[in-house]
Amino acid sequence: MKQSLKSLLVASGLVVAMAPIANAQSLTVDVPRLTLEVNNKIAMETIKACEAKGIPVSVTVVDRNGIIMVQMRDSMAPPVSLPISQKKAYTAVMFNANGSQLVSQAEGALPTLGEGLAFMAGSVTISAGGRLFGAVGVSGAPGGDIDEECAVAGVEAVQMDLEMM
């Protein structure tokens, strides 16, 4: 009896000792990322959507951390539109909201921080299946609403594929 109790305690101790090893997967995070090809397609389709309206723009696609994945400028887009598109994309992904939803934030204290934020229309998030992948920002159209329409078109070009993942 004493021997079986000792064996049971040893076995229990091994199970407890092995528990952290069995749960090692819970110590890591899997972060889905879009491929370069998908990011390029979003950028190109965004430019094409504005090009069809006769508007040269710049576009920036960022990942979920706000890091630039793709940046393109139409040959005739104003040079200043490139950094503006980056700020729009960065702001959208940091706040997980389209630029047009963030316009009211421009009146608060956040814009004074100088953190590369742009609280204006012209950006949309890239998400599917409840996961945020990044954002696309556009600049160069006469209004942010048009920039945002083009960004929507770029994301819609891959949305179905993202939903099927």
C-alpha contacts under 8 A as a table, 3 or more apart, distances in Angstrom:
res1	aa1	res2	aa2	distance
1	M	4	S	5.24
1	M	5	L	6.29
2	K	5	L	5.21
2	K	6	K	6.22
3	Q	6	K	5.03
3	Q	7	S	6.17
4	S	7	S	4.95
4	S	8	L	6.07
5	L	8	L	5.02
5	L	9	L	6.20
6	K	9	L	5.17
6	K	10	V	6.23
7	S	10	V	5.13
7	S	11	A	6.12
8	L	11	A	5.12
8	L	12	S	6.08
9	L	12	S	5.02
9	L	13	G	6.10
10	V	13	G	5.07
10	V	14	L	6.33
11	A	14	L	5.15
11	A	15	V	6.38
12	S	15	V	5.15
12	S	16	V	6.32
13	G	16	V	5.16
13	G	17	A	6.04
14	L	17	A	4.97
14	L	18	M	6.01
15	V	18	M	5.18
15	V	19	A	6.19
16	V	19	A	5.28
17	A	20	P	7.00
18	M	21	I	5.34
18	M	22	A	6.34
19	A	22	A	5.10
19	A	23	N	6.28
20	P	23	N	5.08
20	P	24	A	6.12
21	I	24	A	5.12
22	A	25	Q	7.60
23	N	26	S	5.57
23	N	27	L	7.37
24	A	27	L	5.39
24	A	28	T	7.56
25	Q	28	T	5.74
26	S	29	V	7.49
32	P	133	F	7.11
33	R	63	D	7.28
33	R	133	F	6.16
34	L	38	V	6.11
34	L	39	N	6.56
34	L	63	D	7.76
34	L	133	F	6.77
35	T	38	V	5.27
35	T	39	N	6.36
36	L	39	N	5.09
36	L	40	N	6.03
36	L	69	M	7.22
36	L	70	V	7.91
37	E	40	N	5.09
37	E	41	K	6.14
38	V	41	K	5.04
38	V	42	I	6.27
38	V	158	V	7.20
39	N	42	I	5.19
39	N	43	A	6.31
39	N	61	V	6.52
39	N	69	M	6.75
39	N	70	V	6.37
40	N	43	A	5.10
40	N	44	M	6.07
40	N	70	V	6.34
41	K	44	M	5.13
41	K	45	E	5.94
41	K	154	G	7.42
41	K	157	A	7.61
41	K	158	V	7.66
42	I	45	E	5.30
42	I	46	T	6.05
42	I	61	V	7.66
42	I	136	V	7.96
42	I	154	G	4.49
42	I	155	V	5.59
42	I	157	A	6.72
42	I	158	V	6.99
43	A	46	T	5.13
43	A	47	I	6.32
43	A	59	V	6.16
43	A	60	T	7.00
43	A	61	V	6.64
43	A	70	V	7.01
43	A	71	Q	7.43
43	A	72	M	7.00
43	A	136	V	7.72
43	A	154	G	6.33
44	M	47	I	5.16
44	M	48	K	6.11
44	M	154	G	7.23
45	E	48	K	4.95
45	E	49	A	6.08
45	E	153	A	6.71
45	E	154	G	4.55
45	E	157	A	6.80
46	T	49	A	5.20
46	T	50	C	6.59
46	T	59	V	7.23
46	T	150	C	5.06
46	T	151	A	5.28
46	T	152	V	7.58
46	T	153	A	5.92
46	T	154	G	4.12
46	T	155	V	7.71
47	I	50	C	5.35
47	I	51	E	5.94
47	I	56	P	7.49
47	I	57	V	6.49
47	I	58	S	7.30
47	I	59	V	7.03
47	I	74	D	7.17
47	I	150	C	7.15
47	I	154	G	7.82
48	K	51	E	4.77
48	K	52	A	6.04
49	A	52	A	5.29
49	A	53	K	6.87
49	A	150	C	5.22
49	A	153	A	6.41
49	A	154	G	7.42
50	C	53	K	5.11
50	C	54	G	6.44
50	C	55	I	5.16
50	C	56	P	6.56
50	C	57	V	6.90
50	C	141	A	7.85
50	C	146	I	7.95
50	C	147	D	7.59
50	C	150	C	5.56
51	E	54	G	4.83
51	E	55	I	5.16
51	E	56	P	5.93
51	E	57	V	7.90
52	A	55	I	7.39
55	I	140	G	7.33
55	I	141	A	5.99
56	P	74	D	5.47
56	P	75	S	7.43
56	P	76	M	5.70
56	P	77	A	4.69
56	P	140	G	6.36
56	P	141	A	7.17
57	V	73	R	6.20
57	V	74	D	5.58
57	V	76	M	7.76
57	V	77	A	4.92
57	V	78	P	7.57
57	V	81	S	6.91
57	V	138	V	6.68
57	V	139	S	5.56
57	V	140	G	4.41
57	V	141	A	6.42
57	V	147	D	8.00
58	S	71	Q	7.55
58	S	72	M	5.64
58	S	73	R	4.11
58	S	74	D	5.96
58	S	77	A	6.31
58	S	81	S	5.66
58	S	82	L	5.20
58	S	85	S	6.31
58	S	138	V	5.74
58	S	139	S	5.46
58	S	140	G	6.36
59	V	71	Q	5.75
59	V	72	M	5.35
59	V	73	R	6.38
59	V	82	L	6.81
59	V	85	S	5.55
59	V	86	Q	7.42
59	V	136	V	6.93
59	V	137	G	5.62
59	V	138	V	4.58
59	V	139	S	6.69
60	T	68	I	6.87
60	T	69	M	7.65
60	T	70	V	5.77
60	T	71	Q	4.38
60	T	72	M	6.52
60	T	82	L	7.52
60	T	85	S	5.57
60	T	86	Q	5.23
60	T	89	A	6.44
60	T	136	V	5.62
60	T	137	G	5.25
60	T	138	V	6.64
61	V	68	I	6.03
61	V	69	M	5.62
61	V	70	V	5.14
61	V	71	Q	6.36
61	V	86	Q	7.66
61	V	89	A	6.58
61	V	134	G	7.25
61	V	135	A	5.80
61	V	136	V	4.39
61	V	137	G	6.52
62	V	65	N	7.41
62	V	66	G	5.06
62	V	67	I	5.09
62	V	68	I	4.35
62	V	69	M	5.16
62	V	70	V	7.00
62	V	86	Q	7.92
62	V	89	A	6.37
62	V	90	Y	6.76
62	V	93	V	7.81
62	V	134	G	5.37
62	V	135	A	5.46
62	V	136	V	6.40
63	D	66	G	5.30
63	D	67	I	5.47
63	D	68	I	6.60
63	D	69	M	6.40
63	D	93	V	7.89
63	D	133	F	5.93
63	D	134	G	4.09
63	D	135	A	6.66
64	R	67	I	7.46
64	R	93	V	6.13
64	R	94	M	7.83
64	R	132	L	6.36
64	R	133	F	5.09
64	R	134	G	4.10
64	R	135	A	7.28
65	N	93	V	7.36
65	N	94	M	7.44
65	N	134	G	7.33
66	G	89	A	7.37
66	G	90	Y	4.92
66	G	93	V	6.29
66	G	94	M	6.90
66	G	134	G	7.04
66	G	135	A	7.87
67	I	90	Y	7.76
68	I	71	Q	7.03
68	I	86	Q	7.67
71	Q	82	L	7.74
71	Q	86	Q	7.97
72	M	82	L	7.65
73	R	76	M	7.96
73	R	77	A	6.26
73	R	79	P	7.96
73	R	82	L	6.52
74	D	77	A	5.16
77	A	81	S	6.83
77	A	140	G	6.20
78	P	81	S	5.52
78	P	82	L	7.81
78	P	140	G	6.70
79	P	82	L	5.96
80	V	83	P	6.12
80	V	84	I	6.65
81	S	84	I	5.09
81	S	85	S	6.03
81	S	138	V	7.85
81	S	139	S	4.97
81	S	140	G	5.43
82	L	85	S	5.28
82	L	86	Q	6.51
82	L	139	S	6.98
83	P	86	Q	5.03
83	P	87	K	6.33
84	I	87	K	5.13
84	I	88	K	6.20
84	I	118	A	7.53
84	I	138	V	7.67
84	I	139	S	6.13
85	S	88	K	5.11
85	S	89	A	6.21
85	S	122	G	7.86
85	S	123	S	7.93
85	S	136	V	7.96
85	S	137	G	4.62
85	S	138	V	4.60
85	S	139	S	4.98
86	Q	89	A	5.22
86	Q	90	Y	6.07
86	Q	137	G	6.11
86	Q	138	V	7.86
87	K	90	Y	5.06
87	K	91	T	6.03
87	K	116	G	5.55
87	K	117	L	5.34
87	K	118	A	5.37
87	K	137	G	7.43
88	K	91	T	5.24
88	K	92	A	6.21
88	K	99	G	6.84
88	K	117	L	6.86
88	K	118	A	5.18
88	K	119	F	7.15
88	K	120	M	7.12
88	K	121	A	7.86
88	K	122	G	6.62
88	K	123	S	5.64
88	K	136	V	7.71
88	K	137	G	4.91
88	K	138	V	7.09
89	A	92	A	5.20
89	A	93	V	6.35
89	A	123	S	5.64
89	A	124	V	7.25
89	A	125	T	7.86
89	A	135	A	5.23
89	A	136	V	4.88
89	A	137	G	4.03
89	A	138	V	7.63
90	Y	93	V	5.42
90	Y	94	M	6.09
90	Y	116	G	7.65
90	Y	117	L	6.88
90	Y	135	A	7.17
90	Y	137	G	7.74
91	T	94	M	5.15
91	T	95	F	6.16
91	T	99	G	7.54
91	T	116	G	7.78
91	T	117	L	5.22
91	T	118	A	6.00
91	T	119	F	6.92
92	A	95	F	5.43
92	A	96	N	5.51
92	A	97	A	5.11
92	A	98	N	5.43
92	A	99	G	5.81
92	A	123	S	6.23
92	A	124	V	6.29
92	A	125	T	6.10
92	A	135	A	6.21
92	A	136	V	7.94
92	A	137	G	7.92
93	V	96	N	4.72
93	V	97	A	6.75
93	V	125	T	6.07
93	V	134	G	5.72
93	V	135	A	5.38
96	N	125	T	6.48
96	N	132	L	7.67
97	A	101	Q	6.30
97	A	102	L	7.01
97	A	124	V	6.86
97	A	125	T	6.27
98	N	101	Q	5.44
98	N	102	L	6.86
98	N	121	A	7.30
98	N	122	G	7.74
98	N	123	S	5.48
98	N	124	V	4.30
98	N	125	T	5.92
99	G	102	L	5.15
99	G	103	V	6.67
99	G	119	F	6.27
99	G	120	M	5.13
99	G	121	A	4.16
99	G	122	G	5.60
99	G	123	S	4.85
99	G	124	V	6.36
99	G	148	E	7.70
100	S	103	V	5.68
100	S	120	M	5.94
100	S	121	A	4.02
100	S	122	G	6.89
100	S	123	S	7.53
100	S	144	G	7.91
100	S	145	D	7.45
100	S	148	E	7.87
101	Q	104	S	7.53
101	Q	121	A	7.52
102	L	105	Q	5.42
102	L	106	A	7.41
102	L	119	F	5.39
102	L	120	M	6.37
102	L	121	A	7.54
103	V	106	A	5.62
103	V	119	F	5.09
103	V	120	M	4.91
103	V	121	A	6.77
104	S	107	E	5.94
104	S	108	G	7.72
104	S	119	F	7.62
105	Q	108	G	5.38
105	Q	110	L	7.17
105	Q	111	P	7.86
105	Q	119	F	6.18
106	A	109	A	7.81
106	A	110	L	7.24
106	A	111	P	6.04
106	A	118	A	7.86
106	A	119	F	5.28
106	A	120	M	7.55
107	E	111	P	7.86
108	G	111	P	6.94
109	A	112	T	5.61
109	A	113	L	7.21
110	L	113	L	5.54
110	L	114	G	7.98
111	P	114	G	6.18
111	P	115	E	7.65
111	P	117	L	6.47
111	P	118	A	7.34
111	P	119	F	7.56
114	G	117	L	6.94
120	M	144	G	6.82
121	A	144	G	4.48
121	A	145	D	5.76
121	A	147	D	7.34
121	A	148	E	6.23
122	G	137	G	5.88
122	G	138	V	5.37
122	G	139	S	6.68
122	G	144	G	4.57
122	G	145	D	6.04
122	G	146	I	7.17
122	G	147	D	4.51
122	G	148	E	3.89
122	G	149	E	7.65
122	G	151	A	7.11
123	S	135	A	7.00
123	S	136	V	5.52
123	S	137	G	4.18
123	S	138	V	6.08
123	S	147	D	7.25
123	S	148	E	5.30
123	S	151	A	6.21
124	V	135	A	5.59
124	V	136	V	5.60
124	V	137	G	6.71
124	V	148	E	6.78
124	V	151	A	6.30
124	V	152	V	6.57
125	T	132	L	7.34
125	T	133	F	7.73
125	T	134	G	5.87
125	T	135	A	4.04
125	T	136	V	6.39
126	I	132	L	6.16
126	I	133	F	5.43
126	I	134	G	5.06
126	I	135	A	4.98
126	I	136	V	7.20
126	I	155	V	6.53
127	S	130	G	6.71
127	S	131	R	5.41
127	S	132	L	4.41
127	S	133	F	5.40
127	S	134	G	7.10
127	S	162	L	7.94
128	A	131	R	5.42
128	A	132	L	6.84
128	A	133	F	7.81
128	A	159	Q	7.27
128	A	162	L	5.87
128	A	163	E	5.35
129	G	162	L	7.87
129	G	163	E	5.96
136	V	151	A	6.16
136	V	155	V	7.92
137	G	147	D	7.88
137	G	148	E	7.68
137	G	151	A	6.63
138	V	147	D	5.20
138	V	148	E	6.76
138	V	150	C	7.51
138	V	151	A	6.38
139	S	144	G	7.33
139	S	147	D	5.89
140	G	147	D	7.15
141	A	144	G	6.80
141	A	146	I	6.11
141	A	147	D	5.66
142	P	146	I	7.30
143	G	146	I	5.56
143	G	147	D	6.60
144	G	147	D	4.85
144	G	148	E	6.05
145	D	148	E	5.05
145	D	149	E	6.27
146	I	149	E	4.97
146	I	150	C	6.41
147	D	150	C	5.33
147	D	151	A	6.36
148	E	151	A	4.90
148	E	152	V	6.12
149	E	152	V	5.11
149	E	153	A	6.35
150	C	153	A	5.04
150	C	154	G	6.35
151	A	154	G	5.07
151	A	155	V	6.38
152	V	155	V	5.23
152	V	156	E	6.00
153	A	156	E	5.03
153	A	157	A	6.32
154	G	157	A	5.37
154	G	158	V	7.48
155	V	158	V	5.67
155	V	159	Q	5.94
156	E	159	Q	4.81
156	E	160	M	7.42
157	A	160	M	7.67
158	V	161	D	5.44
158	V	162	L	6.28
159	Q	162	L	5.06
159	Q	163	E	6.16
160	M	163	E	5.14
160	M	164	M	6.37
161	D	164	M	5.17
161	D	165	M	6.68
162	L	165	M	5.41
